[in-house]
Amino acid sequence: MTVVMHGSAVRQVATALPDLRAQQIGVLRRIVAAYLELWHMTGLAEAAVASVTELLANAVQHACGECELLMRELEDGLLVVVTDFSPELVLFPQAAQDDECGRGMSLVHALTDEMGDTPVGKQVWFRLARSSGPLA
């Protein structure tokens, strides 16, 4: 995996989602929140769940739902990586506030401490520091 690491990994969970559908994202949102509660990171849940939702919605729309989700607890926070297998590179459009589409990546950027992408495999990742969340 080609991901920028910050600190050493403590715990992680990864799952392959070979045929993800938009209707299933709600279940994954609850799973992400449950892991963050187990890892005593509930202060990061709101930003993490919203950001995961955007990345998975992009995978459904642009990669026909074939993707993988990785959540890794770090000593200083959380790393989330969504890998899809579409040959299309990630675009970071500048959408207007009233645009119907194109605001998702801007939202992830605003909610997280750091985000990026790699063309290898195609991964989009974000990192949240433990002090980022409203209850952290």
C-alpha positions in Angstrom: 0.0 0.0 0.0 1.3 3.4 -0.9 0.2 5.7 1.9 1.8 8.5 3.9 2.3 7.2 7.4 2.4 9.4 10.5 3.2 7.5 13.7 3.1 3.8 14.2 0.0 1.7 13.6 -1.8 0.5 16.7 -4.9 -1.2 15.3 -6.5 -1.5 11.9 -9.4 -3.0 10.0 -9.6 -3.5 6.3 -12.4 -4.8 4.1 -12.8 -5.5 0.4 -16.0 -4.1 -1.0 -16.3 -5.8 -4.4 -19.8 -4.6 -5.3 -20.6 -1.6 -3.1 -24.0 0.0 -3.7 -25.1 3.5 -2.5 -27.7 1.9 -0.2 -24.9 0.0 1.7 -23.0 3.1 2.7 -25.2 3.7 5.7 -24.2 0.3 7.2 -20.5 1.2 6.6 -21.0 4.6 8.3 -22.2 2.7 11.4 -19.3 0.3 11.3 -16.8 3.2 11.1 -18.5 4.8 14.1 -18.4 1.5 16.0 -14.7 1.0 15.4 -14.0 4.6 16.5 -15.9 4.0 19.7 -14.0 0.7 20.3 -10.7 2.6 19.7 -11.8 5.5 22.1 -11.8 7.9 19.2 -15.4 9.1 19.3 -14.3 12.7 19.0 -13.2 12.0 15.5 -16.4 10.1 14.5 -18.4 12.9 12.9 -15.5 14.0 10.6 -14.4 10.5 9.9 -17.9 9.2 9.1 -18.7 12.2 6.8 -15.4 11.8 5.0 -15.7 8.1 4.5 -19.2 8.6 3.1 -17.9 11.0 0.5 -15.0 8.7 -0.5 -17.2 5.6 -0.7 -19.9 7.6 -2.7 -17.1 8.5 -5.2 -16.1 4.8 -5.5 -19.8 3.9 -6.2 -20.1 6.6 -8.8 -16.7 6.4 -10.5 -15.5 2.9 -9.9 -18.7 0.9 -10.2 -18.5 0.1 -6.4 -15.4 -2.0 -6.5 -13.2 -0.7 -3.6 -11.4 -1.4 -0.4 -11.7 0.5 2.9 -8.8 0.6 5.4 -9.0 2.3 8.8 -5.8 2.4 10.8 -5.5 3.8 14.3 -2.3 5.7 14.8 -0.7 6.9 18.0 -1.7 10.4 17.1 -5.0 9.8 15.3 -6.6 8.0 12.5 -5.7 7.1 8.9 -8.5 6.1 6.4 -7.7 4.9 2.9 -10.2 4.1 0.2 -8.8 2.2 -2.8 -10.7 1.8 -6.0 -9.7 0.2 -9.3 -10.9 2.8 -11.7 -8.3 4.1 -14.2 -9.8 7.6 -13.7 -7.6 9.8 -11.6 -9.1 11.7 -8.7 -10.2 15.2 -9.5 -10.4 18.0 -6.9 -12.8 20.4 -8.6 -13.6 23.8 -7.3 -17.4 23.6 -7.0 -19.6 26.5 -6.2 -21.7 26.3 -3.0 -24.9 25.8 -5.0 -23.5 23.2 -7.4 -25.2 19.8 -7.2 -22.0 17.8 -7.6 -18.3 18.2 -7.1 -18.2 19.4 -3.5 -17.4 16.0 -1.8 -13.6 16.3 -2.0 -13.7 19.9 -0.8 -15.8 18.7 2.2 -13.2 15.9 3.0 -10.4 18.5 2.8 -12.3 20.9 5.1 -13.1 18.1 7.7 -9.7 16.4 7.9 -6.2 17.4 9.0 -4.6 16.0 5.9 -5.7 14.3 2.7 -4.2 13.1 -0.5 -4.3 10.5 -3.3 -2.0 8.2 -5.0 -2.5 7.0 -8.6 -1.2 3.5 -7.6 -4.3 1.3 -7.4 -6.0 4.5 -6.9 -6.1 5.4 -3.2 -7.6 8.5 -1.6 -6.7 8.9 2.0 -7.2 11.2 4.9 -5.8 11.6 8.4 -7.4 13.0 11.5 -5.4 13.9 14.6 -6.8 12.9 18.0 -7.3 16.6 18.8 -9.3 17.2 15.7 -12.8 16.2 16.7 -15.3 18.3 18.7 -15.1 15.9 21.6 -11.4 15.0 21.4 
